[in-house]
Amino acid sequence: MGAEDDVIKKPKSVLGIRHLQVFLLFLALVQAFAMRVNMSMAIVAMTDKAQENHFDWNMQVQSVILSSFFWGYIILQIPSGEMAAKFGGMVLITICIGVNSAVSLLIPIGSYYGGWKVICACRVLQGLSQGLLFPSMHNLIGKWVPLEEKSRLSTIIYAGAQLGTALQLVVSGFIAEAWGWPAIFYANGGLGVLWVVAYVFLGADSPRQSRMISDEERLYIQSSLGHVGTEHKKLPTPWKAIFTSLPFISLIVTHCGQNWGFWTLMTEMPSYMKQVLGVDIKANGMMSALPYLAMYMLSFPIGFMSDYILKKKWLSVTANRKLSNSLGQWGPALALIGLSYVPAGHVALAVALLTAVVGLNAGHYTGFMIVHIDMAPNFAGTLMGITNCFANCVSIVAPLAAGAMLTDETDPHQWRTVFYVSSAIYFSFNLFFVIFGSCEKQPWNEVPQDKDEEKNSHVEKKISAF
């Protein structure tokens, strides 16, 4: 009894090396998303005719520049999941932030000497390297985060995306005004380089490979994840089983629903606020950032609540994830409908509802985002790459669909159609996940190897003896 208790016992220290890894990964997402959205703010200053060295780019050129990031982003989603399983998440996430930082430092020079075409090439390269981000992150979470702490620690990491977005929206205007728009890219690139240096010295691909972790904490993490005495080897990916798994298909569906609603809001909301409600939200950095700050702040109580529910055994893991995901998608679905009926001039009410729509969306962090790890920890990076690939195709289609519905951007009835469609997708896609989703470990997580049955049995005995 005593030996078994020692294996599963939580370390006495409140903070451990796993928390340092969580903090570093959180900062990585802050950096990545800051560099993802910095062009949205910088391009306003770059094309400002009041500035002496402005760029004379029309709206079509600006749209191409802003969308070019996603051309590269989709390409490596599925391959990066496989690469993370083979080479480890640490190498890939270091490459991701390193490349983004180097390119960010080069953008100001490239824009002067190569114009918008060079900027597009830079953004494609940044998007390509950020294709490594989420599959690598899932791979590392699957190795570092104990099951008992998964909801809250995963939420802390993924909330970095919203904080990075919000901070960039707030500070970009001040940086551009004080030091010029190139300083936006230099600041992002410089901070990214500092993160890479820190991560190379302090990061580790797994508890087994960490030189800083205590034996007690290592054993706690590995016991929780079932990695005691085993090498975490790359298993052959069961592609057929994955794509014929209804729980996994439901994961793709709900991820697509999330991206449809989120990116419709991200791309179309500034136009709605200006054309229908008469407020230029882009002109106010704080107003632009408020919804994402709300999402960041709400992610913490939702994450802790999710772990608390599991600790008290009020709900099963599957029911708990579905509850969080429903809060994150059905909540915004209702708020969107309310937003479509806000009368012109009621700016405070519109901003409050917009903040509610985006803020409640934090529920997806403890919803479908970590179901990949629940259902198949051995293939979590690959699964995330697959769902993120489909979902980001939807991210490109959703704004185009909204544009097709809006023949007159000043017509509130046409905007209601856009919001109703987004609400319907939020509701129906999450309903599919509620009905067919599962957090049970899937049978294909462990690839059967009949020929090696005897060998595996021998290994299992050794693990038990350990």
N, C-alpha and C positions, 0 to 999 in steps of 0.2 A: 504493500500500500504506500509506504513512504517513498519508495523510488518512483512510483508512478505519479504521485502528487508533485514530486520535484520537477518532473518533466513538464507538467502543465501549469506550474506555478508562475504567476506574473511577477516580474522583477519588482523589487522594493522601490527602486528609484522612479520618481514621477516622470522624468524625461530620460530618454535613451537615444541610442544611435538611430533607431528607426524614426524618431521624431526629427532628428537632424536631416535624414533623407527626405522626409515629408516636406520639411521647410525648404530644402534645396529644389525639390520638384515643384513646389508651389511658386518659388521665385522664377523657375524656368517658364512656367505658364504665364506669369505676369509679363516676363520679357517677350515671350513669343507673341502674345496677343497685343502688346503695346506696339510691336513692330508690324503686326498684321494690320492694325487700323491707323498707324501714323500717317500713311499717305492720304487718308480721307481728310485729315485736318491740314496737312502740309500743302496739299494741292490748292487750297483756298488762298494761302499766302503766295504760292508760286505763280498763280494766275491773276493776282491782284494788280490791276492796271495803274494803281496809285504808286506802286513800287517801280523803281528805276529799271531793274533787271528782271522784269516779269516775263513769263512765257505766254505767248499768244496762242493758247490751245482752245479750240471750241469744245462744246459739251460732248461731242462724239469722241474726240481724242481723250478727254478726261475720263469718260466712261470706259474706254478701252484700257487706260492705265489702271483704273480702280478694279476692273474685273480680271486683269492679267494675273494677279496673285493666284486665283482659283484655277487657272489653266494648269499650272504646275501642281497645285495642291492635291488634285484628284489622282494623279498618275501613280504615286507611290503608296497609296493607302493599303492595298492588299499585299504587294510585295514587302512592305515595311513590317507587316505583322509576322511574316515568315522570317525576315531578317532579324527581327528582335528575338524570336525564338532561337535562332541559330547563333547569333553573335552577342546577344544580351542587350537590354534596353539602355544601359549606361553609354555604350559607344555611340548608339544612334542618336540619343538625345543630346549628347555633346556635339556631334556633327551638326545637328539641327540648329542649335543656338549659335554655334560657332560660325556656320555659313551665313545665317541671318544677320549676325552682328557684323561680319566682314562686308557683306553686301550693303548693309545700311550705311556703313562708313564710306562706301564708294559711290552711293547714289548722288550726292551733291556734285561731285566731279563729273560723273557720267552724264548727268542732266545737262551740264553746260557744254560738254564736248560732243555728246551724241544725241541730245534731244529726247523726245518722248519714246523713241524706239529703244534706246538704251535703258531707259527707266522700265519699260515693259519687260525687257530681258532680265533686268535685276529682280523685278517683282515675280516673274515666273520662277527664277532660281530660288527666291525666298519661299515661294509656295511649294516648290518641289521638295525642299529640305524640310518644311513644316509638315509634309506628308508623313514624316517619321515620328511626329510628336505624340499623337494619342496612342497608336499601337505600342510604342516604346513605354509610354507612361503606364499603360495597362499591364505590360510585362513586368515592370518594376514594382507596381503595387501588388501584383500577384505573388511577388517574392518577399516583399518587405512588410506588408501590413497584415497583422494577425486577424483572424476572422472576427474576434470579439470587438475589434476597433475599426473594422473596415468602413462602416458608414461615415463616421466622423472624420477619420484621417483621409479617406478618399475625397470627401467633401472639401476639406481644407485645401487639398492639392488642386482640385478642379475649379474651386472658387477663384483661384489666381487668374483664370481667364477673364472673369468679369472685372476683377480689380485692375488688371492690366489695361482693359478697354476703358474703364472709367477714368483712371489716372491719366491715360494718354489724351482723352478728350478734354480733361480739365486743364492740363499743363501745356498742351501744344500751343495754344493761343498766346500764353504768357511767354513761352520760350521764343516763338517766332517774332513777337513784338520787341523783346529785349535784345536778342542776338541774331535774328534773321532765321528764315525757315531751314537753312542747312543744319542749324544747331539741333533741330528736332532729331535728325538722323544721326548726328554725331553723339548726342546724348544716349539714344537707344543703343547704338553700336558699342559705345564705350562701356555702358553698364553690362551689356551682353558679354563682352570680353572678360570683365571682372567675374561674372558668374561662371564662365567656362573654367577660369583659373581655379576658383574656389571648388568647383565640382570635381575637377581632376584630382585635387588633393584630399577632399573630404567625402566624395561620393563613392559608392560601391555598387556593383551589379546585383549583389545578394548578400544576406548575412554571412554566408559561408566564405565570401571573398573579402569581407570587411576586415581591416587590420585594427580597427578601433573598438569594435563591439565586444562586450563582455560575454563569457561563456553562458552565463545565466540568461541574458537577453536573447542570444542566438538560439538557445535551446527552446525558449518560450515561443519565439516566432516559428521556428521549424516544427515544433510540436503542434502548434495551432494549425499550420498549413499542411501537416502530414509529410514534411520533407526531412524528418529525422533519419539520418543514416543513409540518405539517398542522394545521388548526383542528379541535378535537374537537367536531364538530357533532352535534346530535341527529338520529339517523336514524329513519325510520319503523319502529315496532316490528313485526316479522313474527310476529304473534300465532299464525297458523295453523301456521307452521313450528315455532314454539316448542312448542306443545301437541301436535304430532304427532311430536316428536323423542323417540325412545326413550331416548337418553342423558339428556335433561332430565327425562323422566318418572321415570327411575331416581333422579335427584337429589331429586325430590319425595318419592319413596318412602323413601329413606334418611333424609331430614330428618324425616319423620313418625315413623320408627322411633326416631330419636334423642330426639325430644321425648316420645314415649310413655314410654320408659324413664326419662328424666331427671325428668319431672314426676310420674311415679308415685312415684319416690323422694323428691322434694322435698316432696310433700304427704302421703304415707302413712308414710314412715319414722319420723317422731316417734311416731306411734301404735303402730307395730310395736315399737319399742324400749321403750315404756312398758308396753303391754298384754301382750306376750309375754316380753320379756327383763327387765322390771322396772326399767328405768332411764328417768328423765325427761330426755331429751336436750335438750328445750327449756329446761329449767331451767339448763343449762350452756352458756353462750354459746360457750365454746371448743370443746366437744364438737360443737356444732352447726356451727361454722365449719371444723372440721378437714378434712372431706371436700373442701370448696371450696378450702381452702388447698392441699391435696394436688393438686387439679386445676390450680391456678395454678402450683405449683412444677413439676409434671411437664410442663406445656405448653412450657417452655423447652428442655429436652433433646430432646423430641420434634420441636419446630420446627427446631432446629439439625441434628438427625439427618436430617430430611427434606431440608433443603437440601444437606447433605453427600453424601447418596446421589445426588442429582441432579448435584452437582458432579463426583462420581467416575464418573457415568454407569453406575452399577450397575443402575439400573432406569429405565424410561421414566417420564415425568411421570404418565401414567395409572396405571401399576403402583404407583408411589410413593404416590399419593393413596389408592389402594385399600388398600395396606398400612396406612397411617396410620388410615384409617377403620375397618378391621377390628380394629386394636388398640383403637380407641375404642368399638367396639360389641360385638365378640365377647368381648373381655376382660371387660367388665362383665356380659355374659350368663352367663359361667361363674361369676364371683364372686357373682352374685345367687343362683344355685342353691346355692352353698356357704353363703351367708348364711341361706337358708331352713332349714338343718339345724343351726344353732348352738343348743346347749341353753340353757335359761334359766339366768341367773346368769353366763354367760361373756361379760361385757360387753366385756372387752378384745378378744376374738376377733371379736365382732360389730362393734365400732367399726373394727377393722383391716380387716375385709372390706368394710364400708360405705365406708371411705376408699379402698380399692382400686377398688370399683365406680365411684365418682365420679371418682377420680383418673385412672384409665385412660381415662375418657371424654374427656380432653384430646386424644386422638388425632383427634377430629373437627375440631379447628381446622386441622390440616394435611391433613384428608381432604376431606369434601364441602363444607366451608365456603368453600374457595377454588376449588372446581371451577367455580363460577359464573363466576369471572373467567377461568379457563383456557379454558372452552368458548366464551364470547362476551363479551369485554371491553367491547364497545360497549353491551351490554345487561345488564351484571352487576348493576346496581341493580334493574332490573326483574325479572330472574330470582330475585334474593334475595327481593324482595317477594312473588313468587308462591309460592316454596317455603315461606317463613316464614308466609304466610297459611294454607296447608294445614296446616303443622306446628303452628301455634298453635290451630287448631281441634281438633287431636288433643290438645293440652295441656289443653283443657277436658274432652274426652271421657275421657281416661285415668283421672283420679281418680274420675270418676263410675262407670266400669267397675269400678275397684277396690272402690268402695263397694258395688256390686251383688254382688260376689263375697264380701264380708265381712259375713255375717249375724251372726257372733260374732267380735269383734275379738281375743278371747283365745285363739282356736283356731289353733294353729300350722299345721294342715293347710290351712285356708282361706288363710292367708298364703302357704303354698307355692304354691297355685294362682295367686295374684297374681304371685308372683315367676317362676313357670314361664311364665306368659303373657307377661310383660315380656321374659324371656329369649328366648322363641320369636320375639317381634316384633323384638327386637334382631338376632337371628341371620338370620331370613328376609328382613327388609327390607334388611339390609346385603348379603346374598347376591344379591339382585336387582340392587343397585348394582354388585357385583363382576362380575356376568355382563354387564350391559348398559351400565354407566357408561363414560364416555369424557372425557378431558381434551383431546382434539383440538379445535382451533378449528373450530366448526361452520360449514357453508357459509352459513347464514342470518345469521351475524355481520356479513357485508358484504351489505347489501341491494342486489341488482342493479337498475340503472337503465338499461335498454336504450336509452332515448331520449337519454341523456346520455353514451353510450359515448365519443364523440369528445372531449367536454369532459373526461371523466375521464382519458382517455389523455393529454391535454395537461397536466393537473395532475400526473399521475404523472411525466412527463418533467421538469417543473419540480422536483419533489421529488428525482429522481435527480441533477439538475444541482446541487442544493444539497449 
